[in-house]
Every structure is written in structure tokens, then in C-alpha cells.
Amino acid sequence: MSESEKVWELHHTIYKQLRKRAQSLEGEVSKELKSYERNQRKFASREFTGATHEELFSSIRDSHVVFLGDFHSFDQNSRNLERLTRELIKQKKKFCLGVELVHEEHQSVIEQYLNRQITELEFLESIDYHETWRFPWTYYRPFFEMARHHNLPIVAINSSGNLDQRDERASEILKNFILRNPNERLLVLIGELHIVPNKLPLKLKKAVANLVPHYRDTIIHQNLDEVYWKIHELEIEKHNRIIKFSDQEFSLQTSPPWIKYESIIYWHENLSDDPEFELHDYLMDTGILNLHSNVPENFLFLCEKIMTALNLQVYAEEMEDFNLYEHQNLSLILDKVGRLPKATLSNFLKKLVATGRVFRIPFSNNYYCSSYSINRMSFLCGLHLQDICIRKQDINYESVLMKEGLDHKFVLMVKQNTMGYLASKVINPFRKCDRYLDFKEKGSSDLPPEQLKVYQSLLKIIDSDGTLPFKEQLETRSLYFAYECARRLGFYLGDILYEDFLIKNSPLYRELFKFLLNNTVEYCQFYDFLRILLPEGRYGDHKKRMF
């Protein structure tokens, strides 16, 4: 079995497990909901092709209404709305946001909030957000803020009744807005089951048929299960972010389907019935979450799957030897960090805690995860597996952290971040990070000087011919600065190692991967590794994807 086939088999296993768990938590659902779900699966199973950003935005530009499907517990969906909103703002054409999360009876409250007549907390309390929606406000806050900043109207389209009645009412609200504002485009975020072509889009089309000349809409689904698996079967580019069923119907495939099921599991187990779930404690805060109580089991499960996919020789008892801490154990973590024999290392790790980073405490099996998510957990799994594999060679590879100088420490940190990010890509192949052009843009932006130096150092390292030592490439000499450079570069290299080598079954992949599991921290070997992943003249157009 090839490396990419092992990863694909892993994805099926995780998908089945998390979907089954999510469905069990939802309990008995109504016949109407089952019918809507069957309808979505039927439409999602149609033929499709890959699509470009230009095809998507061309359809949006020509449409009166753009429907975007929402999986309410999954923040990636609302992030995509935020990206689309920003793109429409750049086009400088008038548009309005339609949202399901607010009942139509609270339209005046939306307007009071947008006009800054009430505070955010007053807005949430007035629409009874805690009881009527309950999905994290932090998912939706950004485009309410954009609406306030750019003077964009927001229309509430939720109503009472069953699913079909709510679609009917939503079509009436949208029709009335279109008639009152014929020159404005509508961008509508609503539950994914409502935007199947024969549901709300069809009802609205019928409602405006004789009233709006040349009416046109665009439907944008998100992360459809059937599309994800069929992309692989059809041998379309495995992680193509946009597909189309027609010139007016698309799907953004920006996440593997098991990630959204993980989000619904978390919501059921932590938020949906939590009597302590208060607006001022969560909705108005940073959105940091505490994962459910079986964190060690989840961590071990991910370790086992990543180990199998990456073909690592690690035994179960070796993987089980770990301690995982989060911000509620902060005093314990700070105590362990404070006991390290070198003050500069101890202070560096305390700064990682203060800035919300995840890391392994050197010379131990202790891991700190500032807030749990599947990306952070799988990243730490990668560090755990890397540590096991290197220590089995009887190598005290972290002794470099006790020595003077940054060169070897930098290489070590790049290798750790590359391994961690690669592991997280195995679990979430749609994860994305900054690449070369992003470094270049940020390196010439108006960021604070210390951040600018990070990106300028990254460009020097990537563009290097191999003769310039790190001490001349790193703009400052602090360990934390070296870490910030190593983290970003490690993510980038892990992204390339996964996308261009692992899933493409490159014959070079295994040799490149070995570099992550040895104790080599010399610049010359690192430079060889870098140049294979980023050949000279071949990385100048690398940029983070929009979706």
C-alpha cells in the first residue's frame, strides 16, 4: 500500500467513527429533517467538475442573491462567509447580508446594533441569543463587525414553523428586500439543508419570477461529504477547494468532512445543554474552548492513526506514555517549566505559554495545549511520535537547547514544527498556512518592527544560496525570535512535504521524512532538505489559498 493510500484509508476510518458518534448524539430526528437530509445527499451525489476562483466570483458578480450553506457548529463555514464578504467589499458594489441566526422579529435590534445605539452584549441579550441560537457568537461576530464598519445592511431571515414554512417565510423576506433595493446584491448565510436547489433557492426564484427581470442566483455549498469522497474517485486534484455542479452552483471543499462532525460532537458534549454557558463567559470572550473529558483517549487515537499513516515503528505502550495539559493546569505547567536547568530556556517556554502556543516541554513527556482543537491535538501527536522515534535511537537530541548559539536550536525547532504540521495535515488535509508570497507581502507591510523582522528573516533563509550562516540570516538573536521564524517556516515546509511529496507518492518523500526523525541539526543538511522542498526558482508563486 502506498503512502497516499494509507492516508486515504486513515481518513475513511476517522470519518466513519466521528460521523457515527455525531449521529448518536443528535438522537431521534423528525421525518421532515430526515427528508431534507436525504434530499441534500441526492443533490450532492450529482456529477461535478473542478472550478476556479474566477468562475465562482464571476457567478457571484452576476447574481442578485448568493446562498452560502452553514453547518452551524463549524466555524470554518462562517470564515468562508467572512472571506466572501471581504472580496465583495473590495469590489465596491452595494450588498446586504441575510442571516438565519436572528429571528425576523428582531430586525430592529440588528439595526440598533449596526447604528451603534446598543452594545454587543445588549444586542445578544435582546435577540435572546443564548436560547434561540446557542452556536458560538465568535463564529459570526466578524461579519457583524464588517457590516458596522462598511455600512452594510443585515437582514434577519429566521422565523417560526417547520423547515418548509421557514423556507417560505425566508423567500418572502428576501423577495421584499430585493424589491425595495433592486441595485443591491444579497449574500445569505443559512443552514446547508435550506440551499439545496429545490428548497429555498427555488421558492425565491418562483416568488420573484415576474417581478425581477433576469433574476439570477448563485448557490455555494460547503464541505459536502459525497463530493469529498468522489473527488478522490474521479482523480480530480485531491484537495481542490472549489467544485461546480453548474455555472451557478458550487461547493467550497475547505475541510475534510470529519472535522465538521468533530465540531458537532464538541457542541453536543460541551455547549448545547451546559447550564453554565453564559454570554459574558463565552460569547463575549476569546472563544477558547475546553475539549470534553476524554482528551487522553482522543490524543492516543490520533497518535495511532498518524503513526499508521506515516508508517512509523512505534508501539502502543510507547505512545501511551504522555501527559497532556491545558490552560486550566497553568500553574502546574509553569512549575514544570520553571524547573528546567537553563533560565533562558525556561523564560522562552513561559513566553510560549503567554502567547498561546502549543509545545512539548523538553526532556519530558509533558505537552501543553493552550486550547484543544483537532489541529492542535494532531500537531502535538506529531511532536510525540517524533520524540519517541528519535529517543529510540538512544539520542539525547534536545541537549542542543542547553548550549549557546541559535543555529542548531533553529534547525531543531524547524524540524519539530515541520513534523507537527505534517501530522496535522494527515488528519486535516485542508489545513493551510502562509507561504512564500505571504511572507513577502507581510515583510513589506506596516506590521510592528519585530514582526517585520520575522518575515524578512524567513525570506533571507528561503532565498539563501547555502553559504550564509543563520546568525547573519536571523535579524535578532533571541530564542523566541528564532522560534517564531522556525514555526512559520516549519508549517510551510510541512505543507509542501504533504501536498507535493506524500500524497503524490514522490520517491523522495521517504528520504525527506527521515530527516525529521534523526538528530541532525547541522545547517548543511537542513539546507539540502530546504532546497529539495523548495527548489530554486520554483517557489516564487507559492501563496496561501483563499479557501
Protein Blocks (a to p, Z undefined) as FASTA:
>chain_A
ZZklmmmmmmmmmmmmmmmmmmmmnopadfklmmmmmmmmmmmmpccddddfklmmmmmm
mpfbdcddddfklmklmmmmmmmmmmmmmnopacddddfkbcfklmmmmmmmmnopacfk
lmmmmnommmmnopafklmmmmmmmmmmnopacddfbdeddfklmmmmmmmmmmmmmmmm
mmbccdddddfklmgfklmmmmmmmmmmmmmghiacddddehifklmmmmmmnopafklc
bdcfbfkbccddfbcfklmmmmmmmmmmmmmmmmklcfklmmmmnopacddfklmmmmmm
mmmmmmmmnopacdfklmmmccdddfklmmmmmmmmmmpcbfklmmmmmmmmmnopacdd
ehiabdcdfbacfklmmmmmmmmmmmmmmmmnopafklmmmpgcjklmmmmmmmmmmmmm
mmmmmmmmmbccddfklmmmmmmmcbdfklmmmmmmmmmmmmpghlacfklmpmbfcfkl
mmmmmmmmmmmmmmmmmmmmmmnopaklmmmmmmmmccbfbfklmmmmmmmmmgghilmm
gccdfZZ
